[in-house]
Amino acid sequence: MTVFEILLPAFVASLILTGIHSYLGVHVVERGVIFVDLSLAQIAALGGTVGYLAGYEMHSDGAYVFSLAFTLLGAAIFAFTKTHRKTRIPQEAIIGIAYAVSAALAVLVMSKATRETEHLKEMLVGNILSVSWPELGKTAALYALVGVFHFVFRERFLLISRNEAEAVRRGWNVKWWDFLFYASFGFVVTSSVAIAGVLLVFSFLIVPSVAAMLFSERLGVRLAIGWTMGVVVSAVGVWLSFRLDLPTGAAIVATFGAALLILAAVRRFVPGPWSTAAT
């Protein structure tokens, strides 16, 4: 196989991840639950490790079922522990605890399995170079269904993310819609972690959305910036991983960090229409 044939599936996978995660990232940032993706991704990884210990290969259908079941449980916890009233315990605390506990449990579970170091590393940074075209096809189809679901109910999801008090005033069952949001999120995260690992999934979700917020408050513009950033960073990260002989997932994550610093500098020092955007 040529280098192009080896790297192309990884780049296409990055494009697919960018498409759905940049959109979901807008909701996550608006809701102020920045680490929910990291937590759900870690819960999904925990489910996969339990499936592995139960005798399934890491990327088999059986491991996926375990991973999805754990993720949906996490989605239910996050949806029904949230309250629109002021509370002494913020939801971010619950999300952080869920991440820490699931990460620790994953280490404990893997300590009882063979080749645990290899699988723990794969859980964090994934192995995006090993993704196959059939796997990409199934993932793209699933993400398309999630995208259609969010498009149909976009008014409710966006209003709850941006103005939950108004959604409550209209009499909507916010906890139920939160569960639907986190459950659909869970389907995406479960598939994404299997391809890219926890850290890369988090980067695809948060970094483009944060970068876009530096330049615009309009949803359409933010999505355009996020998608463009994801495409460019993915291409550069995959290329750097090849040129410098680096792990592809980690190279893309590092490139996201560098790109965010560059865009923040542009936002700070280069005059433009974004100068009037909220900081």
C-alpha positions as CSV (number, residue, x, y, z in Angstrom):
1,M,0.0,0.0,0.0
2,T,1.1,3.6,-0.7
3,V,1.4,6.1,2.1
4,F,-1.6,7.9,0.7
5,E,-3.7,4.7,0.9
6,I,-2.6,4.2,4.5
7,L,-3.3,7.8,5.6
8,L,-6.5,8.4,3.7
9,P,-8.9,6.3,5.9
10,A,-7.5,8.2,9.0
11,F,-8.1,11.5,7.3
12,V,-11.6,10.6,6.3
13,A,-12.3,9.4,9.8
14,S,-11.2,12.8,11.1
15,L,-13.6,14.5,8.7
16,I,-16.5,12.4,9.9
17,L,-15.6,13.1,13.5
18,T,-15.3,16.8,12.8
19,G,-18.7,17.0,11.2
20,I,-20.7,15.7,14.1
21,H,-18.5,16.7,17.0
22,S,-18.2,20.4,16.0
23,Y,-21.9,20.6,16.0
24,L,-22.3,18.8,19.4
25,G,-19.5,21.0,20.8
26,V,-21.7,24.1,20.3
27,H,-24.3,22.6,22.6
28,V,-21.7,21.4,25.1
29,V,-20.1,24.9,25.3
30,E,-23.4,26.7,25.5
31,R,-24.5,24.4,28.3
32,G,-21.3,24.9,30.2
33,V,-20.7,21.2,30.6
34,I,-17.3,21.3,28.9
35,F,-16.1,18.0,30.2
36,V,-19.2,15.9,29.6
37,D,-17.7,14.5,26.4
38,L,-14.5,13.6,28.1
39,S,-16.5,11.9,30.9
40,L,-18.9,10.1,28.5
41,A,-15.9,9.0,26.4
42,Q,-14.2,7.6,29.4
43,I,-17.4,5.8,30.4
44,A,-17.6,4.3,26.9
45,A,-14.0,3.2,27.2
46,L,-14.8,1.6,30.6
47,G,-17.6,-0.3,29.0
48,G,-15.3,-1.5,26.2
49,T,-12.8,-2.7,28.8
50,V,-15.4,-4.6,30.6
51,G,-16.5,-6.2,27.4
52,Y,-12.8,-7.1,26.7
53,L,-12.5,-8.7,30.1
54,A,-15.7,-10.6,29.3
55,G,-14.0,-12.2,26.3
56,Y,-14.8,-9.9,23.4
57,E,-12.1,-8.2,21.2
58,M,-11.7,-4.5,21.8
59,H,-13.4,-3.5,18.5
60,S,-15.9,-6.3,18.2
61,D,-19.7,-5.9,18.2
62,G,-19.9,-7.4,21.7
63,A,-17.5,-4.8,23.1
64,Y,-19.5,-2.1,21.4
65,V,-22.7,-3.3,23.1
66,F,-21.0,-3.1,26.5
67,S,-19.6,0.4,25.7
68,L,-23.0,1.7,24.5
69,A,-24.8,0.3,27.6
70,F,-22.3,2.0,29.9
71,T,-22.6,5.3,27.9
72,L,-26.4,5.3,28.0
73,L,-26.3,4.8,31.8
74,G,-23.9,7.8,32.0
75,A,-26.3,9.8,29.8
76,A,-29.2,9.0,32.1
77,I,-27.2,10.1,35.2
78,F,-26.1,13.4,33.6
79,A,-29.7,14.2,32.4
80,F,-31.6,13.4,35.6
81,T,-29.1,14.8,38.1
82,K,-29.2,18.2,36.3
83,T,-31.5,20.8,37.8
84,H,-32.5,24.3,36.5
85,R,-32.6,25.5,40.1
86,K,-29.6,26.8,42.0
87,T,-27.9,23.9,43.8
88,R,-25.0,23.5,46.1
89,I,-23.5,20.8,43.9
90,P,-22.9,21.9,40.2
91,Q,-23.3,19.4,37.5
92,E,-19.7,19.8,36.4
93,A,-18.7,18.2,39.8
94,I,-20.8,15.2,39.0
95,I,-19.3,15.0,35.5
96,G,-15.8,15.2,36.9
97,I,-16.5,12.5,39.5
98,A,-17.9,10.2,36.8
99,Y,-14.8,10.7,34.7
100,A,-12.4,10.1,37.6
101,V,-14.3,7.0,38.8
102,S,-14.7,5.5,35.3
103,A,-11.0,6.1,34.5
104,A,-10.0,4.4,37.7
105,L,-12.3,1.5,37.1
106,A,-10.9,1.1,33.6
107,V,-7.4,0.8,35.0
108,L,-8.6,-1.7,37.6
109,V,-10.4,-3.8,35.0
110,M,-7.5,-3.7,32.6
111,S,-5.1,-4.8,35.5
112,K,-6.9,-8.2,35.3
113,A,-6.4,-8.5,31.5
114,T,-3.4,-9.4,29.5
115,R,-1.6,-6.7,27.4
116,E,-3.3,-4.1,29.6
117,T,-0.7,-1.3,28.8
118,E,-1.4,-1.6,25.1
119,H,-5.1,-1.4,25.6
120,L,-5.0,1.5,28.1
121,K,-2.9,3.5,25.6
122,E,-5.4,2.7,22.8
123,M,-8.2,3.8,25.0
124,L,-6.6,7.3,25.5
125,V,-5.2,8.1,22.0
126,G,-6.9,5.4,19.9
127,N,-5.5,3.9,16.8
128,I,-7.1,5.9,14.0
129,L,-4.7,4.5,11.4
130,S,-6.2,1.1,11.8
131,V,-9.8,2.2,10.9
132,S,-11.3,0.3,8.0
133,W,-13.5,1.6,5.2
134,P,-16.5,-0.6,6.3
135,E,-16.1,0.7,9.8
136,L,-16.1,4.3,8.4
137,G,-19.2,3.6,6.4
138,K,-21.1,2.3,9.4
139,T,-19.9,5.2,11.6
140,A,-20.9,7.8,8.9
141,A,-24.4,6.2,8.6
142,L,-24.9,6.3,12.4
143,Y,-23.7,10.0,12.6
144,A,-26.0,10.9,9.7
145,L,-29.0,9.4,11.7
146,V,-28.0,11.4,14.8
147,G,-27.6,14.5,12.6
148,V,-31.2,14.0,11.2
149,F,-32.5,13.5,14.7
150,H,-30.9,16.8,15.9
151,F,-32.1,18.6,12.8
152,V,-35.7,17.5,13.4
153,F,-35.6,18.6,17.0
154,R,-33.2,21.5,16.6
155,E,-35.5,24.1,18.1
156,R,-35.8,22.3,21.4
157,F,-32.2,21.2,21.7
158,L,-30.9,24.7,20.8
159,L,-33.3,26.5,23.1
160,I,-32.5,24.2,26.1
161,S,-28.7,24.7,25.5
162,R,-28.9,28.5,25.1
163,N,-31.9,29.5,27.3
164,E,-33.0,26.7,29.6
165,A,-35.2,29.0,31.7
166,E,-37.3,29.8,28.6
167,A,-37.7,26.1,27.9
168,V,-38.9,25.5,31.4
169,R,-41.3,28.5,31.1
170,R,-42.8,26.9,28.0
171,G,-43.5,23.8,30.0
172,W,-41.1,21.5,28.2
173,N,-39.9,18.4,30.0
174,V,-36.3,19.5,30.1
175,K,-34.9,16.4,31.8
176,W,-36.4,14.2,29.1
177,W,-35.0,16.3,26.3
178,D,-31.6,16.4,28.2
179,F,-31.7,12.6,28.3
180,L,-32.4,12.4,24.5
181,F,-29.6,14.8,23.9
182,Y,-27.1,12.9,26.0
183,A,-28.3,9.5,24.7
184,S,-27.7,10.7,21.1
185,F,-24.4,12.1,22.2
186,G,-23.7,8.7,23.7
187,F,-24.2,6.9,20.4
188,V,-21.7,9.3,18.8
189,V,-19.1,9.0,21.6
190,T,-19.3,5.3,21.7
191,S,-18.4,4.9,18.1
192,S,-15.9,7.8,18.2
193,V,-13.9,6.3,21.1
194,A,-13.6,3.0,19.3
195,I,-12.0,4.8,16.4
196,A,-10.0,7.7,17.9
197,G,-9.7,7.3,21.7
198,V,-10.8,9.5,24.5
199,L,-8.4,12.5,24.1
200,L,-8.9,12.9,20.3
201,V,-12.7,12.7,20.7
202,F,-12.6,15.4,23.4
203,S,-10.4,17.6,21.1
204,F,-12.8,17.3,18.1
205,L,-15.7,18.3,20.3
206,I,-14.3,21.2,22.3
207,V,-11.4,22.9,20.5
208,P,-13.3,23.8,17.2
209,S,-16.2,25.1,19.2
210,V,-14.1,27.2,21.5
211,A,-12.1,28.6,18.6
212,A,-15.3,29.5,16.8
213,M,-16.6,31.3,19.8
214,L,-13.6,33.6,19.7
215,F,-14.8,35.0,16.4
216,S,-18.7,34.9,16.3
217,E,-21.8,34.4,18.3
218,R,-23.9,33.3,15.3
219,L,-24.5,29.5,15.1
220,G,-24.0,29.2,11.4
221,V,-20.7,31.1,11.4
222,R,-19.4,29.1,14.4
223,L,-20.2,25.8,12.7
224,A,-18.4,26.9,9.5
225,I,-15.3,27.9,11.5
226,G,-15.4,24.7,13.5
227,W,-15.8,22.5,10.5
228,T,-13.0,24.4,8.6
229,M,-10.7,24.2,11.6
230,G,-11.4,20.5,12.0
231,V,-10.6,19.7,8.3
232,V,-7.4,21.7,8.3
233,V,-6.1,20.5,11.6
234,S,-6.9,16.9,10.7
235,A,-5.0,17.2,7.4
236,V,-2.0,18.8,9.1
237,G,-2.0,16.4,12.1
238,V,-2.1,13.3,9.8
239,W,0.7,14.7,7.6
240,L,2.9,15.6,10.7
241,S,2.3,12.1,12.1
242,F,3.7,10.6,8.9
243,R,6.6,13.1,8.4
244,L,7.8,12.9,12.0
245,D,6.8,9.2,12.6
246,L,4.5,10.1,15.5
247,P,1.2,8.5,16.8
248,T,-1.5,9.9,14.6
249,G,-4.1,10.5,17.3
250,A,-1.7,12.3,19.6
251,A,-0.3,14.3,16.7
252,I,-3.8,15.6,15.8
253,V,-4.6,16.5,19.4
254,A,-1.3,18.5,19.7
255,T,-2.1,20.2,16.4
256,F,-5.5,21.2,17.7
257,G,-3.8,22.8,20.7
258,A,-1.3,24.7,18.5
259,A,-4.1,25.8,16.1
260,L,-6.2,27.2,19.1
261,L,-3.2,29.2,20.3
262,I,-2.7,30.7,16.8
263,L,-6.4,31.6,16.5
264,A,-6.4,33.1,20.0
265,A,-3.4,35.3,19.0
266,V,-5.2,36.3,15.8
267,R,-8.3,37.2,17.9
268,R,-6.2,39.2,20.3
269,F,-3.8,41.1,18.0
270,V,-5.3,41.2,14.5
271,P,-8.1,43.8,13.9
272,G,-11.2,42.5,12.2
273,P,-15.0,42.1,12.5
274,W,-14.4,39.7,15.4
275,S,-13.1,42.5,17.5
276,T,-16.7,43.3,18.5
277,A,-17.5,39.7,19.4
278,A,-17.9,38.8,23.0
279,T,-14.7,37.6,24.6
